[in-house]
Amino acid sequence: MVKFFQYLRTDAFRKNLIAALIGLTVFFLIIIFGLRHYTRHNESVPVPQLKGLVIDDAIKKLEAQGFQYEVDSVYQMDARPGLVIEQDPDPDTKVKKNRTLYLTIITRTAPEVAFPELIEKTFVEAKAVLNSYGLKLGDTTYIPDIAKDVVLDVKFGGEKLNAGRPIPKGSTIDLVLGDGRGANEVPVPDLTGLTLSEVRFALKGASLTLGTVNYMGLVADSTSAVVVSQTPTPDDPNVSIGSPVNVALANQ
């Protein structure tokens, strides 16, 4: 240990120490300046304004300034296809050359959605559902039906559209709705072979009323008697809603 401390006081130690310090200093300077050169220190450039350009023009600008790029896409109804709507980093941000910029554009192809069920929904409900699916409301047509403002049919491109069918997002959908009044005239149902209770049910469903009831011959059980004739008949022209239908019944 004594010899070690004596060595620390010698000129040889001082020379080696100074040489080691110089060597370490030079080594660190080489690393610092080398990293600056490798990372192009103080050679940053501003990011150009790309938002609002079509993708072809944006790419030309990026390539001219030596930037790399990656493109993602989203769909927006009524937006111009190919338009840059987002960029990262933001415009005027200082970055190194050859930096990768990330762009988001409007896709040229609309994604498809499974058409929702609209039959028997009210007009207000159907309109809200179409909007939530990214679909447009087209023409609304009213037909005679007792259900007022209720969807009775759905059409796309003039053809009937069933729930579950894939259609492009943003498509225009036409609705057929009930006018709440129903038809002024209805056909007469065929009541032949029905019991009196069945006749009442059938006439109610046809928006007609029961007129006179006659029994033909000896009827032992009126509940089992069936219609053998009626006025008006199914072959007659349509009659007004609420019109009476007269029937004659007999046992089979």
C-alpha positions as a Markdown table, in Angstrom:
| # | Residue | x | y | z |
|---|---|---|---|---|
| 1 | Met | 0.0 | 0.0 | 0.0 |
| 2 | Val | 2.9 | 2.4 | 0.8 |
| 3 | Lys | 4.4 | 1.7 | -2.6 |
| 4 | Phe | 1.1 | 2.5 | -4.3 |
| 5 | Phe | 0.9 | 6.0 | -2.6 |
| 6 | Gln | 4.5 | 6.6 | -3.5 |
| 7 | Tyr | 3.6 | 5.8 | -7.1 |
| 8 | Leu | 0.8 | 8.3 | -7.1 |
| 9 | Arg | 3.4 | 11.0 | -6.4 |
| 10 | Thr | 5.6 | 10.1 | -9.4 |
| 11 | Asp | 5.8 | 12.0 | -12.7 |
| 12 | Ala | 4.9 | 8.8 | -14.6 |
| 13 | Phe | 1.5 | 8.6 | -12.8 |
| 14 | Arg | 0.8 | 12.2 | -13.5 |
| 15 | Lys | 1.6 | 11.8 | -17.2 |
| 16 | Asn | -0.5 | 8.6 | -17.5 |
| 17 | Leu | -3.4 | 10.4 | -15.7 |
| 18 | Ile | -3.2 | 13.4 | -18.0 |
| 19 | Ala | -3.1 | 11.1 | -21.1 |
| 20 | Ala | -6.1 | 9.2 | -19.9 |
| 21 | Leu | -8.1 | 12.4 | -19.2 |
| 22 | Ile | -7.2 | 13.7 | -22.7 |
| 23 | Gly | -8.2 | 10.4 | -24.2 |
| 24 | Leu | -11.6 | 10.3 | -22.5 |
| 25 | Thr | -12.2 | 13.9 | -23.5 |
| 26 | Val | -11.5 | 13.2 | -27.1 |
| 27 | Phe | -13.6 | 10.1 | -27.0 |
| 28 | Phe | -16.6 | 11.9 | -25.6 |
| 29 | Leu | -16.2 | 14.8 | -28.1 |
| 30 | Ile | -16.2 | 12.2 | -30.9 |
| 31 | Ile | -19.4 | 10.6 | -29.6 |
| 32 | Ile | -21.1 | 14.0 | -29.2 |
| 33 | Phe | -20.2 | 15.4 | -32.7 |
| 34 | Gly | -20.8 | 12.0 | -34.3 |
| 35 | Leu | -24.3 | 11.8 | -32.9 |
| 36 | Arg | -25.0 | 15.3 | -34.0 |
| 37 | His | -23.9 | 14.4 | -37.5 |
| 38 | Tyr | -25.8 | 11.2 | -37.5 |
| 39 | Thr | -29.1 | 12.8 | -36.3 |
| 40 | Arg | -28.5 | 15.9 | -38.4 |
| 41 | His | -28.6 | 18.2 | -35.4 |
| 42 | Asn | -30.2 | 21.6 | -36.1 |
| 43 | Glu | -31.3 | 20.4 | -39.6 |
| 44 | Ser | -35.0 | 20.2 | -38.8 |
| 45 | Val | -37.5 | 21.4 | -41.4 |
| 46 | Pro | -41.2 | 22.5 | -41.0 |
| 47 | Val | -44.0 | 20.1 | -41.8 |
| 48 | Pro | -46.0 | 21.4 | -44.8 |
| 49 | Gln | -49.7 | 22.1 | -44.8 |
| 50 | Leu | -51.4 | 19.0 | -46.2 |
| 51 | Lys | -54.9 | 19.1 | -44.7 |
| 52 | Gly | -57.4 | 20.1 | -47.4 |
| 53 | Leu | -55.3 | 18.8 | -50.3 |
| 54 | Val | -56.2 | 15.8 | -52.4 |
| 55 | Ile | -53.9 | 12.9 | -51.7 |
| 56 | Asp | -52.1 | 13.0 | -55.1 |
| 57 | Asp | -51.1 | 16.6 | -54.5 |
| 58 | Ala | -50.1 | 15.9 | -50.9 |
| 59 | Ile | -47.8 | 13.1 | -51.9 |
| 60 | Lys | -46.1 | 15.2 | -54.6 |
| 61 | Lys | -45.4 | 17.9 | -51.9 |
| 62 | Leu | -44.1 | 15.3 | -49.4 |
| 63 | Glu | -41.8 | 13.6 | -52.0 |
| 64 | Ala | -40.4 | 16.9 | -53.2 |
| 65 | Gln | -39.4 | 17.8 | -49.6 |
| 66 | Gly | -38.0 | 14.3 | -48.8 |
| 67 | Phe | -40.6 | 13.1 | -46.4 |
| 68 | Gln | -41.8 | 9.6 | -45.9 |
| 69 | Tyr | -45.6 | 9.0 | -45.5 |
| 70 | Glu | -48.2 | 6.5 | -44.5 |
| 71 | Val | -51.9 | 6.8 | -45.4 |
| 72 | Asp | -55.0 | 5.7 | -43.6 |
| 73 | Ser | -58.6 | 6.2 | -44.8 |
| 74 | Val | -62.1 | 6.8 | -43.3 |
| 75 | Tyr | -65.5 | 7.2 | -44.9 |
| 76 | Gln | -67.5 | 10.4 | -44.6 |
| 77 | Met | -70.8 | 10.8 | -46.4 |
| 78 | Asp | -70.9 | 13.8 | -48.8 |
| 79 | Ala | -67.1 | 14.4 | -48.4 |
| 80 | Arg | -64.8 | 14.5 | -51.4 |
| 81 | Pro | -63.0 | 11.2 | -51.9 |
| 82 | Gly | -59.2 | 11.4 | -51.6 |
| 83 | Leu | -59.3 | 14.5 | -49.5 |
| 84 | Val | -56.7 | 14.8 | -46.7 |
| 85 | Ile | -58.6 | 15.5 | -43.4 |
| 86 | Glu | -55.9 | 14.8 | -40.8 |
| 87 | Gln | -52.1 | 14.9 | -40.6 |
| 88 | Asp | -49.6 | 14.0 | -38.0 |
| 89 | Pro | -47.4 | 15.9 | -37.1 |
| 90 | Asp | -49.3 | 19.2 | -37.5 |
| 91 | Pro | -48.3 | 21.8 | -40.1 |
| 92 | Asp | -45.2 | 23.9 | -39.3 |
| 93 | Thr | -44.0 | 21.4 | -36.7 |
| 94 | Lys | -40.1 | 21.2 | -36.9 |
| 95 | Val | -39.0 | 17.6 | -37.7 |
| 96 | Lys | -35.9 | 15.9 | -39.2 |
| 97 | Lys | -35.7 | 15.2 | -42.9 |
| 98 | Asn | -37.0 | 11.8 | -44.0 |
| 99 | Arg | -39.5 | 11.8 | -41.1 |
| 100 | Thr | -42.6 | 9.7 | -41.7 |
| 101 | Leu | -45.8 | 11.7 | -41.8 |
| 102 | Tyr | -49.2 | 10.1 | -41.2 |
| 103 | Leu | -52.2 | 11.1 | -43.3 |
| 104 | Thr | -55.9 | 10.3 | -43.0 |
| 105 | Ile | -58.0 | 10.6 | -46.2 |
| 106 | Ile | -61.6 | 10.2 | -47.3 |
| 107 | Thr | -61.9 | 6.7 | -48.8 |
| 108 | Arg | -63.2 | 6.5 | -52.4 |
| 109 | Thr | -65.3 | 3.4 | -51.7 |
| 110 | Ala | -68.2 | 3.5 | -49.2 |
| 111 | Pro | -68.3 | 0.6 | -46.7 |
| 112 | Glu | -71.4 | -1.6 | -46.7 |
| 113 | Val | -73.9 | -1.8 | -43.8 |
| 114 | Ala | -76.6 | -4.4 | -43.1 |
| 115 | Phe | -79.9 | -2.7 | -43.7 |
| 116 | Pro | -81.9 | -2.4 | -40.5 |
| 117 | Glu | -85.5 | -3.5 | -40.0 |
| 118 | Leu | -87.9 | -0.6 | -40.6 |
| 119 | Ile | -91.3 | -2.3 | -41.3 |
| 120 | Glu | -94.0 | -1.2 | -38.8 |
| 121 | Lys | -91.8 | 1.5 | -37.4 |
| 122 | Thr | -93.1 | 5.1 | -37.3 |
| 123 | Phe | -91.7 | 7.6 | -39.8 |
| 124 | Val | -89.8 | 9.4 | -37.0 |
| 125 | Glu | -88.3 | 6.2 | -35.8 |
| 126 | Ala | -87.3 | 5.0 | -39.3 |
| 127 | Lys | -85.7 | 8.4 | -40.0 |
| 128 | Ala | -83.6 | 8.2 | -36.9 |
| 129 | Val | -82.5 | 4.6 | -37.6 |
| 130 | Leu | -81.5 | 5.5 | -41.2 |
| 131 | Asn | -79.4 | 8.4 | -39.9 |
| 132 | Ser | -77.7 | 6.2 | -37.3 |
| 133 | Tyr | -76.7 | 3.8 | -40.1 |
| 134 | Gly | -75.3 | 6.6 | -42.3 |
| 135 | Leu | -78.2 | 6.2 | -44.8 |
| 136 | Lys | -80.2 | 9.0 | -46.5 |
| 137 | Leu | -84.0 | 9.4 | -46.6 |
| 138 | Gly | -85.3 | 9.6 | -50.1 |
| 139 | Asp | -88.9 | 9.8 | -51.3 |
| 140 | Thr | -91.8 | 9.1 | -49.0 |
| 141 | Thr | -95.0 | 7.6 | -50.6 |
| 142 | Tyr | -98.3 | 7.3 | -48.8 |
| 143 | Ile | -100.8 | 4.5 | -49.6 |
| 144 | Pro | -104.3 | 3.8 | -48.1 |
| 145 | Asp | -103.8 | 2.1 | -44.7 |
| 146 | Ile | -105.3 | 2.5 | -41.3 |
| 147 | Ala | -101.7 | 2.8 | -39.8 |
| 148 | Lys | -100.8 | 6.5 | -40.0 |
| 149 | Asp | -97.2 | 7.4 | -40.8 |
| 150 | Val | -96.1 | 3.8 | -40.3 |
| 151 | Val | -93.5 | 2.1 | -42.6 |
| 152 | Leu | -95.3 | -0.5 | -44.8 |
| 153 | Asp | -92.5 | -1.0 | -47.4 |
| 154 | Val | -88.9 | 0.0 | -48.1 |
| 155 | Lys | -87.3 | 0.5 | -51.5 |
| 156 | Phe | -83.8 | 1.0 | -52.7 |
| 157 | Gly | -83.2 | 1.9 | -56.4 |
| 158 | Gly | -86.9 | 1.2 | -57.1 |
| 159 | Glu | -86.7 | -2.4 | -55.7 |
| 160 | Lys | -88.0 | -3.8 | -52.5 |
| 161 | Leu | -85.3 | -3.8 | -49.8 |
| 162 | Asn | -85.4 | -6.5 | -47.0 |
| 163 | Ala | -83.7 | -6.2 | -43.6 |
| 164 | Gly | -80.2 | -7.6 | -43.5 |
| 165 | Arg | -79.2 | -6.9 | -47.1 |
| 166 | Pro | -75.8 | -5.2 | -47.4 |
| 167 | Ile | -76.0 | -1.8 | -49.0 |
| 168 | Pro | -73.3 | 1.0 | -49.4 |
| 169 | Lys | -73.3 | 3.5 | -46.6 |
| 170 | Gly | -74.8 | 6.8 | -47.7 |
| 171 | Ser | -77.4 | 5.1 | -50.0 |
| 172 | Thr | -80.8 | 6.8 | -50.4 |
| 173 | Ile | -83.8 | 4.8 | -49.1 |
| 174 | Asp | -87.4 | 5.4 | -50.1 |
| 175 | Leu | -90.2 | 4.7 | -47.7 |
| 176 | Val | -93.8 | 3.6 | -48.3 |
| 177 | Leu | -96.1 | 4.8 | -45.4 |
| 178 | Gly | -99.7 | 4.4 | -44.4 |
| 179 | Asp | -101.9 | 7.5 | -44.7 |
| 180 | Gly | -104.1 | 6.6 | -41.7 |
| 181 | Arg | -107.3 | 6.6 | -43.6 |
| 182 | Gly | -107.3 | 3.1 | -45.2 |
| 183 | Ala | -109.0 | 2.2 | -48.4 |
| 184 | Asn | -112.5 | 3.7 | -49.1 |
| 185 | Glu | -113.6 | 0.4 | -50.6 |
| 186 | Val | -112.7 | -3.2 | -49.7 |
| 187 | Pro | -113.4 | -6.6 | -51.3 |
| 188 | Val | -116.1 | -8.8 | -49.9 |
| 189 | Pro | -114.6 | -12.0 | -48.3 |
| 190 | Asp | -115.9 | -15.4 | -49.1 |
| 191 | Leu | -117.9 | -16.5 | -46.0 |
| 192 | Thr | -119.2 | -19.9 | -47.4 |
| 193 | Gly | -118.8 | -22.7 | -44.9 |
| 194 | Leu | -118.1 | -20.4 | -41.9 |
| 195 | Thr | -120.0 | -20.5 | -38.6 |
| 196 | Leu | -121.7 | -17.3 | -37.4 |
| 197 | Ser | -118.9 | -16.6 | -34.9 |
| 198 | Glu | -116.3 | -17.1 | -37.7 |
| 199 | Val | -118.3 | -14.8 | -39.9 |
| 200 | Arg | -118.2 | -12.0 | -37.4 |
| 201 | Phe | -114.4 | -12.4 | -37.0 |
| 202 | Ala | -113.9 | -12.4 | -40.8 |
| 203 | Leu | -116.1 | -9.3 | -41.4 |
| 204 | Lys | -114.4 | -7.4 | -38.6 |
| 205 | Gly | -111.0 | -8.1 | -40.2 |
| 206 | Ala | -112.3 | -6.8 | -43.6 |
| 207 | Ser | -113.8 | -3.6 | -42.0 |
| 208 | Leu | -117.3 | -4.8 | -42.8 |
| 209 | Thr | -120.4 | -5.4 | -40.6 |
| 210 | Leu | -122.8 | -8.3 | -40.3 |
| 211 | Gly | -126.2 | -7.6 | -41.8 |
| 212 | Thr | -129.3 | -9.9 | -41.6 |
| 213 | Val | -128.9 | -13.5 | -40.6 |
| 214 | Asn | -131.3 | -16.0 | -42.0 |
| 215 | Tyr | -131.5 | -19.8 | -41.3 |
| 216 | Met | -132.4 | -22.2 | -44.1 |
| 217 | Gly | -134.6 | -25.1 | -43.1 |
| 218 | Leu | -134.7 | -26.7 | -39.7 |
| 219 | Val | -131.6 | -25.7 | -37.7 |
| 220 | Ala | -131.2 | -27.8 | -34.6 |
| 221 | Asp | -127.9 | -26.2 | -33.5 |
| 222 | Ser | -127.3 | -22.6 | -34.6 |
| 223 | Thr | -123.7 | -22.7 | -33.4 |
| 224 | Ser | -122.8 | -25.4 | -35.8 |
| 225 | Ala | -124.7 | -23.9 | -38.8 |
| 226 | Val | -122.6 | -22.6 | -41.6 |
| 227 | Val | -123.0 | -20.0 | -44.3 |
| 228 | Val | -124.6 | -21.4 | -47.5 |
| 229 | Ser | -125.2 | -18.0 | -49.2 |
| 230 | Gln | -124.3 | -14.3 | -48.8 |
| 231 | Thr | -125.1 | -10.9 | -50.2 |
| 232 | Pro | -123.0 | -9.3 | -51.5 |
| 233 | Thr | -120.8 | -12.1 | -52.8 |
| 234 | Pro | -117.0 | -12.2 | -53.3 |
| 235 | Asp | -117.7 | -11.8 | -57.1 |
| 236 | Asp | -119.4 | -8.5 | -56.6 |
| 237 | Pro | -117.5 | -5.2 | -56.9 |
| 238 | Asn | -115.8 | -3.8 | -53.8 |
| 239 | Val | -118.0 | -2.2 | -51.3 |
| 240 | Ser | -117.6 | 0.7 | -48.9 |
| 241 | Ile | -115.9 | 0.2 | -45.5 |
| 242 | Gly | -118.6 | -0.6 | -42.9 |
| 243 | Ser | -121.0 | -2.0 | -45.4 |
| 244 | Pro | -123.3 | -4.8 | -44.1 |
| 245 | Val | -123.1 | -8.4 | -45.5 |
| 246 | Asn | -126.2 | -10.5 | -45.2 |
| 247 | Val | -125.8 | -14.3 | -44.7 |
| 248 | Ala | -128.0 | -17.4 | -44.8 |
| 249 | Leu | -127.0 | -20.4 | -42.7 |
| 250 | Ala | -128.0 | -24.0 | -42.6 |
| 251 | Asn | -126.9 | -27.2 | -40.9 |
| 252 | Gln | -124.6 | -29.4 | -42.9 |
